[in-house]
Amino acid sequence: MIIDAIIAVCLIVSVLMQEGKSAGLGGLSGETDTVFSRKARGLDALLAKATVFFAILFGVITLVIAKMTA
């Protein structure tokens, strides 16, 4: 359960460190060209992959813990 808690904290941190995907109201006036661009680059790409990894790992470990206690 301790490993599950550590992975949950890592998942939360990886989500919070990501940059927002919406352009806000600036996209309405054409100030940005990334409104519809969902391709992550650089650190954002690494954080997106880390988020998916931690989410899958969290789900698997949580299911294993549930099976062990049932």
Buried (B, 14 or more C-beta within 10 A) or exposed (E): EEEBEEBBEBBEEBBEEBEEEEBEEEBEEEEEEEBEEEEBEEEBEBBBEBBEBBBEBBEEBBEEEEEEEE
